Amino acid sequence: MSKFFNFFPVSILALTGFVALGNPAEAGSFNFNTVVNNGDLVPDTNRLFNSYNPPSVNSNGFVVFRGRSQGGGGQPATGIFTRNMNSPGANILPVATRGMEVPEPNNTMANFTEFPAFPRIDQNSDRVASRGQSNPVWQLPDDTRLGTSGIYTQDTGPLITGVSQLGAIPEFDFFSVPGTTPGRKFDQFPGAPGVTDGDTLVFKGNWTDESLNPQTGVYFRNVVENGGLSPVQLIADSNTLIPGTGTEFGSTAPPSAANGQAVFVGVDNEASPTLGGIYLSSLDNPTNLQSLVSIGGLSDLINDPGGLKSIGEGLSFDGKSVAFWGAWGTDFFTQIVTCPDEGNQERLQFCLEESETNPNGIGGGQFAFDVLANQGIFVTDLATMGTRLVAQTGVDFSTFLFWNFSGMVPGSENEEDGEAARWRSSAFAALSGSQVAFKGTTGPDVETGKDGIYIQLGRDLPLMTVVETGMDGSVLDPEASGLPITSLAIERDGLRNGWLAIAASMGNEEESWAGIYVTRTTPEPSSIVALLGLGMVGLGSTILKKNTKI
């Protein structure tokens, strides 16, 4: 049976049935379509898909994802793949796969070895971008070999190199770090690169200055202009003063971009920020930064004179608004996290070892972290500079932070992102127009709550449960019937123009299943009118009179 079926709009029953979060009786109000699952073969192989990173989707329902198979007798089949969910019967197509030859420049016939981050896609075109690791792609006359990491991109043609580590080679100086000594090369490109305006990549880059000090910044490059030879351009780096201060950025996060603009989080100190926040750059005048939200800001909105203490790196941006995570106050709770039981074996072993020696380790593969208890999902409108609080911890949610052990193991030849392996916490939200979706853990207790994907279909509408752990897998995938949902994932480009794309795993002690799924979130206009006619909006399960200020 084809996995493509018709989507049905959200009904008024769905819109009114989720004022209280997490009601399993309402499961199925969103109709999901399977993009890929464990029953699909990885293209050009005889191996079935086994696991997935969160997907990205554009305004036309074109999905890009990272997927892999089980190892079997050797390395798993891993790669970046696409599927057009707006075209019935469309196949899963490979963009780049492990073992595939890296595009030019490549004079060593080097092959891809890994794709460390989730891939992203332009909001209004089919151009995708992904980081890729490889064998060294360039051999110099003295036999020196360079270039094991880059950013690669594809639109309707072949895969091309967007940015490479070869900027120190004169013929590839358009890849060099701008605003530094000529010929300075990038060391690594942490995080996931974004795409805007069809041909422009925005990304974070790490590099080393002439004094051997590590530096970082946010950059962009048009991969088509000037015959593909346009240089990398600077947005902000470690030598840029935080706007309104005399302090340089100590940390910048991977940016998001749309409509010729980019947003990023930059602070003075990543571990304990006192200055910085979210900044907007027009790529026509990229170094002219506009402050959108600041550390210490939004005190009136959150009713705390100290304002925001922390802002999440993962920004979702549609060119008009930006969605983000923030935390405030002095209350903390202790969160216990456990080393994963699958993935890169070197990293898993290192995680277990760290649990015995790291200050946060408590042994047995477990760690304890103090987490700010007051957290929220926010949306800032660029036109009005107003910010609204979409959801916050307390009664309905215990946390919006989730943990992942990632990075490069010391001494390992399997370079991941150039930054040391450690636990990283992230929040996940996706924005499109007036809609915002996010991942959260329900209830006042993080240990007993359910994880789920929740959505607000408009600023004057209540939150809705899309899907939660513990629900039967059939609410997402008929092939997962009888298996409870065990994990859910969404990324910052996972909601575009009424297309919502997520990853999910299901299973019990005997069997497991996973896949990537999409649904349409755009409700019938009559449903919205009917709901607004109730004279109420909701934040979680709290009912507020319409026009009440939050």
C-alpha positions in Angstrom: 0.0 0.0 0.0 1.3 3.5 -0.8 2.4 5.5 2.2 1.0 8.6 0.6 -2.6 9.5 1.5 -4.7 12.6 1.5 -4.4 15.1 4.3 -7.5 16.3 6.1 -7.8 19.7 7.7 -7.9 20.0 11.5 -11.5 20.1 12.7 -13.1 22.3 15.3 -13.2 19.2 17.5 -9.4 19.1 17.5 -9.1 22.8 18.1 -11.4 22.8 21.1 -10.4 19.4 22.5 -6.9 20.3 23.5 -7.3 23.2 25.9 -6.0 20.7 28.5 -2.7 19.2 27.2 -2.0 15.6 26.6 -5.4 14.1 26.2 -4.8 10.7 24.5 -8.5 10.5 23.7 -8.0 13.1 21.0 -5.1 11.3 19.3 -5.5 11.2 15.6 -6.7 14.8 15.2 -3.7 15.4 13.0 -3.4 13.0 10.0 0.2 11.9 9.4 1.9 10.8 6.3 5.0 8.6 6.4 8.0 10.1 4.7 10.3 7.2 5.5 10.3 4.4 8.1 12.1 1.2 9.0 10.4 -0.7 6.2 12.1 1.4 3.5 15.4 0.5 1.9 18.1 3.0 1.9 18.4 4.0 -1.8 20.9 2.0 -3.8 21.4 -0.5 -1.0 19.8 -3.7 0.3 19.7 -2.3 3.8 16.6 -1.0 5.7 16.6 2.4 7.3 17.0 2.2 11.1 17.3 5.7 12.6 16.8 9.3 11.7 17.7 12.9 12.7 14.8 15.4 12.9 13.8 16.5 9.3 13.5 19.9 7.7 10.7 20.9 5.3 10.1 23.8 2.9 6.9 25.7 2.1 6.0 23.2 -0.6 6.3 20.0 1.5 9.8 19.0 0.3 11.4 17.1 3.1 15.1 16.6 3.8 16.5 14.3 6.5 19.5 12.4 7.7 19.0 8.6 7.9 21.0 5.5 8.5 20.7 1.7 8.5 22.0 -0.8 11.0 25.7 -1.7 10.7 25.1 -5.3 9.6 28.5 -6.7 8.6 30.2 -3.3 8.3 29.6 0.4 8.4 25.9 1.4 8.3 24.6 3.1 5.2 24.3 6.8 6.2 23.3 9.8 4.2 21.1 12.8 3.4 17.9 12.1 1.6 14.9 14.0 0.3 11.2 13.2 -0.5 8.6 15.5 -2.1 5.6 15.0 0.1 3.5 17.3 -2.1 3.9 14.9 -5.0 2.0 11.6 -4.6 4.2 8.6 -5.3 7.5 10.5 -5.1 10.5 8.4 -4.1 13.1 8.8 -1.4 16.1 10.3 -3.2 19.7 10.5 -2.0 21.6 13.8 -1.8 24.8 12.6 -0.4 25.8 9.2 1.1 28.7 7.6 2.9 31.2 6.3 0.4 30.0 8.8 -2.3 32.8 10.9 -3.9 33.0 14.4 -2.5 32.3 17.1 -5.2 35.0 19.5 -6.4 37.4 20.7 -5.2 38.6 17.1 -4.7 41.9 15.9 -6.3 42.2 12.8 -4.1 38.9 11.1 -5.0 38.0 11.4 -1.4 34.7 9.9 -0.2 32.2 11.1 2.4 32.5 9.3 5.8 29.8 11.0 7.9 27.2 13.7 8.1 27.3 15.1 11.7 24.3 17.4 11.8 20.7 17.5 10.7 20.3 18.9 7.2 18.3 22.1 6.4 16.4 23.5 3.5 15.5 26.9 2.1 12.1 28.2 3.1 11.1 29.0 -0.5 13.2 26.7 -2.7 14.4 23.1 -2.8 18.0 23.9 -2.0 19.3 21.8 0.9 22.5 22.1 2.9 24.4 19.7 5.1 27.7 19.4 6.8 29.8 16.5 5.6 33.0 14.8 6.9 35.3 13.0 4.5 38.8 11.8 3.8 41.2 14.7 2.9 40.0 16.2 -0.4 43.1 18.0 -1.5 46.7 16.9 -1.9 49.5 19.6 -2.2 52.7 19.1 -4.2 54.5 18.2 -1.0 52.0 15.4 -0.3 50.2 17.4 2.5 46.5 16.5 2.5 43.8 18.9 3.6 40.1 19.3 3.9 38.1 16.8 5.9 35.0 18.9 6.5 32.7 21.1 4.5 29.2 22.3 3.8 27.6 20.8 0.8 24.4 21.9 -1.0 22.1 20.8 -3.7 19.2 22.5 -5.5 17.9 20.9 -8.7 21.3 20.0 -10.0 24.2 18.0 -8.7 25.7 18.3 -5.2 28.3 21.1 -4.9 30.7 22.3 -2.3 29.4 25.3 -0.5 32.2 26.0 1.9 35.4 24.1 2.5 38.5 24.0 4.8 40.7 24.8 1.7 40.8 28.6 2.2 44.6 28.6 2.7 45.2 27.4 -0.8 45.4 30.5 -3.2 43.1 29.1 -5.9 40.4 28.5 -3.2 40.8 31.8 -1.3 37.0 32.4 -1.7 36.7 29.8 1.1 38.9 31.7 3.5 37.9 33.4 6.7 36.9 37.1 5.9 38.2 40.0 8.0 41.4 38.1 9.0 44.9 37.6 7.6 44.5 36.6 3.9 44.4 32.9 3.4 43.2 32.1 6.9 41.2 28.8 6.6 38.2 27.5 8.6 38.9 24.7 11.0 35.4 23.4 11.4 31.7 24.3 10.8 29.8 23.4 14.0 26.1 22.9 13.9 23.7 22.8 11.0 24.1 25.4 8.1 21.0 27.3 7.0 19.8 28.4 3.5 18.1 31.5 2.2 17.1 33.1 -1.1 17.8 29.9 -3.0 21.5 30.2 -3.2 22.9 31.6 0.0 24.3 29.5 2.9 24.6 30.9 6.4 26.8 29.1 8.9 28.9 29.1 12.0 32.7 28.7 11.4 35.6 28.1 13.8 39.1 29.1 13.0 42.5 29.8 14.6 44.2 33.2 14.6 47.9 34.0 14.0 48.5 33.7 17.8 46.9 30.2 17.8 43.9 31.4 19.7 40.6 29.7 18.8 38.0 32.0 17.2 34.5 31.7 16.0 31.9 33.6 13.9 28.8 33.6 11.8 29.2 33.9 8.0 27.4 33.5 4.7 28.2 32.7 1.1 26.3 32.8 -2.2 27.2 29.6 -4.0 26.1 30.7 -7.4 27.2 34.3 -7.9 30.3 35.1 -9.8 30.4 31.6 -11.4 30.4 30.0 -7.9 33.6 32.0 -6.9 32.0 34.5 -4.5 33.8 34.8 -1.2 32.6 34.0 2.3 31.3 37.2 4.0 31.3 38.1 7.7 28.2 38.7 9.8 29.9 38.7 13.3 32.9 37.0 14.9 35.0 36.9 18.1 36.4 40.3 17.2 33.0 41.9 16.9 31.7 44.0 19.7 28.4 43.0 21.2 26.1 45.9 20.1 25.8 48.6 22.7 28.8 47.3 24.7 32.6 47.4 24.7 32.7 43.6 25.0 33.5 41.2 22.1 31.4 38.1 21.4 32.7 35.2 23.3 30.4 32.7 21.7 28.2 32.7 18.6 25.7 30.0 17.7 24.7 28.5 14.3 22.4 31.0 12.5 19.0 30.6 10.9 18.0 32.6 7.8 15.1 33.6 5.6 14.2 36.3 3.1 17.8 37.6 2.9 18.2 38.0 6.6 19.9 35.9 9.3 19.4 35.6 13.1 21.8 34.2 15.6 22.5 34.0 19.4 25.7 35.7 20.5 26.9 36.2 24.1 30.0 37.1 26.1 30.3 33.8 27.9 28.5 30.7 26.7 28.5 29.0 30.1 27.3 32.0 32.1 26.2 34.9 29.8 25.8 38.4 31.1 25.7 40.3 27.8 24.4 39.5 24.4 21.2 37.9 23.0 19.5 37.4 19.6 20.7 39.5 16.7 19.3 40.2 13.2 21.5 40.8 10.2 20.3 41.9 6.7 22.7 40.2 4.3 22.7 43.4 2.2 24.5 45.1 5.1 25.5 42.0 7.2 27.7 43.5 9.9 25.0 46.1 10.9 23.4 44.0 13.7 20.0 44.7 15.2 19.3 43.5 18.7 16.0 41.6 19.0 16.1 40.1 22.5 18.8 40.6 25.2 20.2 38.7 28.2 18.5 40.5 31.0 15.5 41.5 28.8 11.8 40.7 28.8 11.6 41.3 32.6 8.0 42.7 32.3 6.8 39.8 30.2 8.2 37.1 32.5 7.5 39.1 35.7 11.1 38.9 36.9 13.3 42.0 37.4 16.4 40.1 36.4 15.1 39.3 32.9 16.3 36.4 30.8 19.4 34.6 32.1 19.7 32.2 29.2 18.6 32.1 25.5 18.7 28.9 23.5 20.9 28.6 20.4 18.3 27.0 18.2 16.3 29.8 16.6 13.4 29.2 14.2 13.1 32.1 11.7 10.7 32.8 8.8 11.9 36.3 7.9 9.2 38.0 10.0 9.3 36.4 13.4 11.8 34.3 15.4 10.9 31.6 18.0 13.3 30.7 20.8 13.8 29.2 24.3 14.6 31.3 27.3 15.1 30.8 31.0 15.0 33.1 34.0 15.0 33.3 37.8 17.1 31.6 40.5 15.1 28.3 41.0 16.8 25.1 39.7 15.9 21.4 39.5 18.3 18.5 39.1 17.9 16.5 35.9 19.4 13.0 35.5 20.6 12.1 32.0 21.9 8.7 30.9 24.4 7.8 28.2 22.7 6.6 25.0 22.8 2.9 24.2 23.3 3.2 20.5 25.4 5.3 18.1 29.1 5.9 17.7 30.8 3.3 19.9 33.8 5.4 20.7 31.6 8.2 21.9 29.4 5.8 23.9 32.4 4.4 25.7 33.7 7.9 26.4 30.4 8.9 27.8 30.5 5.9 30.2 34.0 6.8 31.3 33.1 10.4 31.8 30.2 9.4 34.1 32.8 8.1 36.6 35.2 11.1 36.4 33.3 14.2 35.3 32.1 16.6 38.1 28.6 16.1 36.9 28.9 12.3 36.6 27.3 10.1 39.2 28.5 6.8 37.7 26.9 4.0 35.8 26.5 6.1 32.7 24.5 8.8 34.5 25.0 12.5 35.0 23.2 15.1 37.1 22.7 18.7 35.9 21.2 21.7 37.6 18.6 23.3 35.2 16.8 26.6 35.5 13.2 25.8 36.5 11.6 28.8 34.9 11.6 28.3 31.1 9.6 29.5 28.2 9.0 29.3 24.5 8.9 32.8 23.0 8.1 34.4 19.6 9.4 37.9 18.7 7.8 39.8 15.8 10.3 41.8 13.8 7.8 44.4 12.6 6.5 45.4 16.1 9.5 44.1 18.1 6.9 42.7 20.5 7.5 39.3 22.1 4.9 36.9 23.3 5.2 33.9 25.7 3.8 30.9 24.0 4.3 28.3 26.8 6.1 28.2 30.1 7.1 25.7 32.8 4.9 25.3 35.8 1.6 23.5 35.7 1.5 22.2 32.1 5.3 21.7 31.5 8.3 20.8 33.5 11.0 21.5 30.9 11.7 22.3 27.3 15.3 21.3 27.5 16.6 17.9 26.2 20.1 16.4 26.4 22.4 14.9 23.8 26.0 13.6 24.2 27.8 14.7 21.1 31.2 15.9 19.8 34.7 14.5 19.1 36.2 11.9 21.4 39.8 12.8 22.4 42.3 10.9 20.3 39.6 9.7 17.9 40.2 9.8 14.1 36.4 10.0 13.6 36.2 13.8 13.7 32.6 14.9 14.4 32.3 18.6 14.8 35.7 19.7 16.1 34.4 20.4 19.5 35.0 18.0 22.5 32.4 15.4 23.2 30.2 16.5 26.1 26.6 16.7 27.1 24.7 19.5 25.4 21.2 20.7 26.2 18.9 22.0 23.5 15.3 23.3 23.2 13.4 22.6 20.0 10.8 24.9 18.4 9.7 25.6 14.8 7.9 28.7 13.6 5.9 29.6 10.5 3.8 32.7 10.4 1.5 32.7 13.4 2.0 29.0 14.1 4.7 27.7 16.4 5.4 24.1 17.4 7.8 22.9 20.1 8.9 19.9 22.1 8.2 19.8 25.9 7.8 17.5 28.9 4.4 17.8 30.5 3.5 18.2 34.2 5.3 19.7 37.1 7.7 16.8 37.5 10.3 16.1 34.7 10.7 12.5 35.9 7.1 11.6 35.5 6.0 13.8 32.6 5.4 12.8 29.0 7.4 14.2 26.1 5.4 15.6 23.3 5.1 17.9 20.3 2.7 20.8 20.9 1.5 23.5 18.6 -0.2 26.9 18.7 -2.0 27.5 15.4 -2.3 31.3 16.0 -1.4 33.8 18.7 -5.0 33.8 19.9 -5.5 30.1 20.0 -4.9 27.5 22.7 -2.0 25.1 22.6 -2.8 21.7 21.1 -1.2 18.3 21.6 0.1 17.0 18.3 1.6 13.7 19.6 3.0 12.4 22.9 5.1 9.6 24.1 3.0 6.7 25.3 0.5 7.1 22.5 0.0 4.1 20.2 2.3 4.3 17.2 -0.6 4.0 14.9 -1.4 7.7 15.4 1.7 8.3 13.3 2.2 5.2 11.3 -0.1 2.3 10.7 2.9 0.0 10.5 3.7 0.9 14.2 0.3 -0.2 15.5 0.5 -1.7 19.0 3.9 -0.1 19.8 4.0 2.8 22.1 5.7 6.0 21.0 9.0 6.3 23.0 10.7 9.4 21.6 9.8 12.4 19.4 12.0 15.1 17.7 11.4 18.3 15.9 13.9 20.9 14.5 13.8 24.6 13.8 12.9 24.1 10.1 10.3 21.5 10.8 7.3 23.8 10.3 6.8 25.6 7.1 3.5 26.9 5.5 1.3 24.4 7.3 3.7 21.5 6.8 4.8 20.0 10.1 7.6 17.3 10.0 8.8 15.3 12.9 10.9 12.2 13.7 9.6 9.5 16.1 10.5 6.1 17.6 8.2 3.4 18.9 8.9 0.1 20.6 8.7 -2.3 23.5 11.1 -4.9 24.9 10.6 -7.2 21.9 10.5 -4.9 18.8 11.1 -1.3 17.7 10.1 1.0 14.8 11.0 4.5 13.8 10.3 7.0 11.0 9.8 10.5 9.8 6.2 11.9 9.5 4.5 14.9 8.1 1.0 16.4 8.7 -0.8 19.5 7.6 -1.5 22.0 10.4 -3.6 24.6 8.5 -7.1 24.4 9.9 -10.4 25.2 8.2 -11.1 29.0 8.4 -14.5 28.2 9.9 -12.8 26.2 12.7 -10.7 29.2 13.7 -13.8 31.5 13.6 -15.7 29.1 15.8 -13.0 28.9 18.4 -12.4 32.6 18.6 -16.1 33.0 19.0 -15.8 31.2 22.4 -14.1 34.4 23.6 -11.1 32.6 25.0 -7.5 31.8 24.3 -5.4 29.3 26.2 -1.8 29.0 27.4 -1.5 25.3 28.2 -4.5 24.4 30.2 -5.0 27.9 31.7 -8.0 29.6 30.2 -7.7 33.3 29.6 -10.2 35.9 28.4 -9.6 37.1 24.9 -7.3 40.1 24.8 -5.9 39.3 28.3 -2.2 40.4 28.4 0.3 37.7 29.2 
